[in-house]
Every structure is written in C-alpha cells, then in structure tokens.
C-alpha cells in the first residue's frame, strides 16, 4: 500500500520546535491535519520550512492521534515517527536546526 501524502508548511524554527516530537525513537513531527488517519498508517509528508527555504520529504508512521475537540484546545492532527533508510539524516537535520532549543520545552507544543 502506498503511503498517504500530506503537505505541511512551517514558518520558522519556532514552529518546528512546537511540532517536533523528540520523545519518539528516531524523532517525529506533529502534523496538523483533518485527514482521518489510523495508528500505523504510513505517510509521506512534504514539509516546507519557509525560513530555511527548504523542502523535505519525510516518510513516517502514525503513532499519535489528537482528535478534534481535544483538551487544552490542541489542534487536530497526528504525530508521525520518522522512518526509512534516511531516518537518522532527517532527524539530525531537524535537531540541528533546533540546536539548544531541543533541551527546552517548546513555547507552544502542538501535541
């Protein structure tokens, strides 16, 4: 089965920090979406980082689901664990952008 394709745009490194999920083995991202996905679904996320003028294609697996109407007014979406042969390189890239911020809680975590 082909991975589900999702496009996602982040404005800057703060937005990346708010969406990055370092607690997932191999790293992960929370993707705000109304797409109905299930645990274990394979996805291919096309992420555009506007401040870096970069686009990345990130393969992942759904490991977290925040339904609509969640507590604390959290956005509806899914957490994806980064997978695939380039997982470590993708994780290093995101964590390199975050630098020391990775040691702190995100200003407005989305998950």
C-alpha positions as CSV (number, residue, x, y, z in Angstrom):
1,X,0.0,0.0,0.0
2,X,1.3,3.4,-1.0
3,X,1.9,5.9,1.8
4,X,-0.6,8.7,2.3
5,X,0.7,12.0,1.0
6,X,0.4,15.1,3.3
7,X,1.7,18.6,2.7
8,X,2.7,20.7,5.7
9,X,4.3,24.2,6.0
10,X,6.3,25.6,8.9
11,X,7.1,29.3,9.0
12,X,10.2,29.2,11.1
13,X,12.3,27.3,13.7
14,X,9.9,28.1,16.5
15,X,7.1,26.4,14.6
16,X,9.4,23.4,14.0
17,X,10.2,23.3,17.8
18,X,6.4,23.4,18.5
19,X,5.8,20.5,16.2
20,X,8.9,18.4,16.7
21,X,8.4,15.3,18.9
22,X,11.9,14.3,20.3
23,X,10.4,11.7,22.6
24,X,9.7,9.4,19.6
25,X,12.5,7.0,18.7
26,X,14.1,8.4,15.6
27,X,12.3,11.7,16.0
28,X,8.9,12.7,14.9
29,X,6.6,15.6,13.9
30,X,3.1,16.6,14.9
31,X,1.2,17.4,11.7
32,X,-2.0,19.4,12.0
33,X,-4.5,17.8,9.6
34,X,-8.1,16.9,9.4
35,X,-7.3,13.8,7.4
36,X,-8.7,10.7,9.0
37,X,-5.6,8.6,9.7
38,X,-5.2,5.5,11.9
39,X,-2.4,4.2,14.1
40,X,0.3,2.6,11.9
41,X,-0.7,4.3,8.7
42,X,2.3,5.1,6.5
43,X,2.6,8.7,5.4
44,X,4.9,10.7,3.2
45,X,5.0,14.3,4.5
46,X,6.1,17.1,2.2
47,X,7.4,19.7,4.7
48,X,8.2,23.2,3.6
49,X,10.4,25.2,6.0
50,X,9.8,28.8,4.9
51,X,12.6,30.4,7.0
52,X,15.1,27.9,5.7
53,X,13.9,28.0,2.1
54,X,13.9,24.2,2.2
55,X,11.5,21.4,1.4
56,X,11.8,17.9,2.8
57,X,10.1,14.7,2.0
58,X,9.7,12.8,5.3
59,X,8.5,9.2,5.4
60,X,6.7,8.3,8.6
61,X,4.2,6.2,10.5
62,X,1.3,7.5,12.6
63,X,2.0,6.9,16.3
64,X,-0.1,9.7,17.9
65,X,-3.6,11.0,17.2
66,X,-5.2,14.1,18.6
67,X,-8.9,14.1,17.7
68,X,-11.0,17.3,17.1
69,X,-12.2,18.8,20.4
70,X,-9.2,17.7,22.3
71,X,-8.4,19.1,25.8
72,X,-6.4,22.4,26.1
73,X,-7.7,23.3,22.6
74,X,-4.9,21.3,21.0
75,X,-5.1,21.2,17.2
76,X,-6.5,18.1,15.5
77,X,-3.7,16.0,13.9
78,X,-1.3,13.2,14.0
79,X,2.2,12.5,15.3
80,X,4.4,10.7,12.9
81,X,7.5,8.8,13.7
82,X,10.2,9.4,11.1
83,X,11.1,6.1,9.4
84,X,13.0,4.8,6.4
85,X,16.6,4.5,5.3
86,X,17.3,8.2,5.7
87,X,15.6,8.5,9.2
88,X,18.8,9.3,11.0
89,X,19.8,12.0,8.5
90,X,16.3,13.6,8.7
91,X,16.4,13.5,12.5
92,X,19.9,15.1,12.6
93,X,18.7,17.8,10.2
94,X,15.7,18.8,12.3
95,X,17.6,18.6,15.5
96,X,20.5,20.6,14.0
97,X,18.0,23.4,13.2
98,X,16.6,23.3,16.7
99,X,20.1,23.3,18.4
100,X,20.0,24.0,22.1
101,X,16.3,24.8,21.9
102,X,15.8,21.0,21.8
103,X,16.8,21.0,25.5
104,X,13.9,23.2,26.4
105,X,10.1,22.6,26.3
106,X,8.6,24.1,23.1
107,X,6.9,27.5,23.6
108,X,3.5,26.1,22.4
109,X,3.7,22.4,21.9
110,X,1.0,21.2,19.4
111,X,0.7,17.7,20.9
